[in-house]
Amino acid sequence: MGLYNPGEIELNDPPVFEIEQKVRLRKMIRNDGTFPGKEVGESLAKKGDTGYIVSIGTYLQSYYIYAVHFLESGYVVGCRYNEIVAADDVFFDDADDEENAEN
């Protein structure tokens, strides 16, 4: 599934995260061509990296985009809610779920 999912409108609800909240990445984020100075496909932040939400914007009048400042790299990267988790929440890796299902 791509970024746009017809019928799903996050803006009908309040944002999941708040400005200045510490979050952690659920998966690697690569440059999709919108990050200046980096090649398309180049890694911007790795799974497990932590950062702080510095602003909350919208995309296609449907989705929240959380601008996350990753202190280690210094990058501010736009993330969807399903790409991040509150840093103090228990984090379950999707890959771990698949591995446990096989056992």
N, C-alpha and C positions, 0 to 999 in steps of 0.2 A: 504494500500500500504506500502511496506517495504521501506528500505533505498535506495535500488537500483531500478531505473526506466529506463529500456532499452530505448535508444533513447534520453534521457535527458542528455546533456553534458554541464554542467555549465562552464567548462574550456574554452569553445569557446568564452565566454564573460569575461570582467574584473570582479573581486570580487565586490559584492554588498556593502560590508563594508570595512573600512580601519583600519589599525593598529592604536591603541590608541583611536578609536571611542567608545563612550559610548553607550551601547546597553541595552535592557531590554528583558527578557524572555517572550515568548508568551505562554509557557506551562511548566509544571514541567519536569525536567530532572532527570531521574533515572539511576543508574549504570547498564550498560548493560554487566558488567563483565570486562570492560577494565579500570576501575578506581581502582587502588590498595588501599587496606586497608578498603574498604567498601564492604558490602554484595551486591550481585546481587539484583537489585530492590530497593535498598535504595536510598532515595532522595538525590541528589547532589545540586540542586538549585530549588527554587520554582518559579512558575509563577509570573511575576512582578519584580523579583530580577534584579538588575542592575549590570553591570560589564563593563570591558573594554577589547577590542580585543587586545591580546598581540602577536598573530601570526596567519598566514593564511597558512593552509596546503591543501593537496588534498587527496581524497579517491577514489580508483578504477579508477584513471585517468579520472574521470568524474565530481567529486563534490569538491567544496571548503568546508573545515572544518575550522571554526573560533574558535580559542582557546580563550575563554572568562575567564578573571580573575574576579571572584565575590569577592569583597573586604570584604563583611560581613562574608562569610564562609572561605575565603582564598583559595578556590578551583579554579583550572583552568580546565574548562570543554570544550570539543569539541562540537560545535553546528553547525547545518546546517542553511542556510539562512532563511528557513521558520520557524525556532524555535526562532529567535530573530528579534527585530525591533530596529531601531535607538531610543535612549532614548528620544530624543526631538520630535519624530514623534507622531502623534495622533495614539493611539492604540485601535483597535476595537477587542473585544473579540469574538472569534468564537461562544462561548456559548451564548453571547448576541444576535448574529445574529439568532441563532436557536430559542431563546426565543421570539424575535420580530416577527419571521415568524409565530409563533403559535397564536399571538394576532391579 
